Every structure is written in C-alpha cells, then in structure tokens.
C-alpha cells in the first residue's frame, strides 16, 4: 500500500490539527483572593492562594484563610453543594452559586460562592452588609461572610493529551518527509 499525501493536503491536515488545539483539555493556574466581613460580628476575613483548573473545574487549591493553611480541596458536593466550577470572562462572576469548598488546617470546611441578587435582602438592619458584595463564604461552624473575590491568571499549560497529539503530528510529519526521500 502506497501512502502518499500531496504537499498541500499534508499541510492542510497539520493546520486542521492545530485548529483543534484550543479545544483540547488544558490546565490553567490562577492566584485568587477573598476579602469578606462576617455578617453578625463584623470581623474581617481574608483568604488567598493559588488554584488550578482543568476544563473549568478546580482541581487543585492552596493558600491561607485567616492565617490558617488550606489543606485540601473538597470534592464537588462535599460541603454546601459545592461544584468547584470556575467561570472565566466574559462571565460576570468567577465562581457559581454553588462555589468551591476546602478544608483549613483547623479542620473547618469553608465554601466560597457567588451571590446573585441583593445579598442584603431580608437581613436585620443592625447587620453590616454592603450591596456591592457579590461573593460570600460559609463555614461549617455557621460563620457567613459577604465579600469580594478576585482572580488573576498565572499560566496556561497543555494537558498530556495535547502533547500526545502534537507529538503524533510531528511523527506524521517526519514520516512524510522520510517516505518522500525514499522514493
């Protein structure tokens, strides 16, 4: 069997593979911060760290919250119905209403999530609340904060499947050159 592709078809095939690259699984890393105020006490809380996503799902999380280390990312559905989904622009929010959950070094489970609508609706007038806050956090000990969440990209790296496809295209290219020279 003589497998021979003409040069325009060969480069067209390679171009097609490169068009598919943005749609292939990728891991992205971000730095994040959360600054909030506890609803009942007015105590400030802050968290920051780094997270990694694969296809929009948070897969790794590190950092600190109120001086305590974040020790583990909790699986989706493990606390406060979290889904660990990260939304990227052009979405107006970075996390969903279900948010992402993690465990701190004191053993507390915490969920950071988006608040849709007015976060202050229905709260007593003596509760400190700002209607501009679009995020909240809740912990398993009952503390609820309203605050702000920021996200900044660090790197974008291709997943192993992408590297496998790139190397197969390279191998095909080398094979085509080799077979042409043999003739």
N, C-alpha and C positions, 0 to 999 in steps of 0.2 A: 504494500500500500504506500503510495507516494503522497505524503502530507506536505503540501506546499501552499503557502499563502502568498499572494502578491503583496508587495510592499504597502500600498495604500490600505488594503484590508487589515494588514498586520498592525499598522499604526492606529487605524480606526478602532481595532479591538483593544489595544492598550489604552486609548483615550476613553473608551467606554468603561473600563475598569477604574480609571482614575475619577470618572464622574460619579461612580458609586461610593468612593471613599468617604465623603461627608456623612453618608447614611449608615456607615458601619459603626459598631459599638465603640465608644470612646470613654475614657475616664477623664474627668475634669476635677481639678483641685481648686478650692476657694478658701479664703480667710473670711471669717464671719464674726460679728459682734452682736450682742443683745444688751440693751440698757433698759431697765424697767423700774417701776415703782410698785411695791406691794400695795394692794387696794386698801386694806384695813389699817395697816400700820404706817404707811408712807415710807417704809425703809427702801432704800435704793438697792437694786441688784444688778449685777453685770456678769456677762459671760462672753468669752471669746475663744477662738481657736481656728482649727482648720478642718475642712470636710472634703471628702472625695465622693464623686458621684459616678455611676455607670448608667448611661442612658436615662439620666434624670432621677435615679434612685440613689439616695445617700447610702453609701456602703461602708464608709469609714468616718470616724469623728474623733477629734482630740481637742483638748483645750482645758479651760478652767471655768468654773462658775462660782462666784462669791468666794474666791480664794481656794476652792476645792478642785482637785483634778477631776476631769471627766474620764471615767474608767471604761465605759462601754456604750456603744450604740445599741439601743434595744430594737429587736426585730419588729417589723410592722405589726400593728395590732396588740403589742405587748403592754402598752400603757396609754391611756386616754385616746384609744382608737387611732394611734399614730399611723401614718402611711409612709413616712420618710421620703416623700416626694419633694424634689426641688424644682421650682418653676423658674425658668430663665426669661429674660426680656424677649419679646415685648409684653410678657405677663406683668400686670401691675404689682403683684406680690411675689415674694421669693419662695414661700412655703404655703402649703394648702391649709385649709381649716383643720385638718387632722394633724398636721405638723410632724415634727420629728422628736423622738424621745431618746433619752440617755440616762445613764446611771452615774452619780458622782461618787467621790471617794468616801462619803459618809453613808452611802447606801441609799440615798434618796433618788427616786425616779422623777425626772423632770421632762415636760413636754413643752416645746416652743411651737406656736401655731399662729396662723393669720386670723384676724378678727374682721369679719365683714359687717358692714353697717356701723352704727354708732356703738362703740364699746362702753359708753357711759349710760346707755339707756337702762332705766329701771334700777339704777344704783341709788342708795340713800345720798342726800346732799352733803353729808359730812365725809364721804369717801373721796379721797383725792383721785381725780380721773381727768385725763386730757383727751378730748375727742379726736386729736390728731394722731394718737397712737393706733397703729394698725396691726400690732402683734401683741401676743400675751404669752405668759408661761404659767404652767400649773405644776405643782409638785404633789407627790403622794401624801405629804403632811398637810395639805389643804391650802398652802400659800398660793395666791394668784397675783400675778404682776401684769401690768399693762406697760408696753414699751415699744421700742423701735429695734428693728433687725436690719443689719447691713451685710452686704455680701460683695466680695471683690475676687475676681478670678486670679489664680496663681499660675497654673499651667494647663495645657491640654495635651494629653498623651494618648496615643493609639493603643487599642487593646491588642492582645496577641493574635486574634483573628485577622485584624487589619494587616499586621506584619506578615502573617502567613500568606495573605493574598498578594501583598507586594512582592514577597519573595517568589511566589509562583509565577507572577507576571515577569519578573526578572529571569527566572529559569526558562520560561517560554521564549523570551527574547533571545537568550543565549542559545537555546536550541535552534531557533530560526536562523541565527547567524551561522552557527556550526553546520547546519544542514545545507545552507546555501553555498558555503565554501567547499563542501564535499563534492558538490556537483561539478 
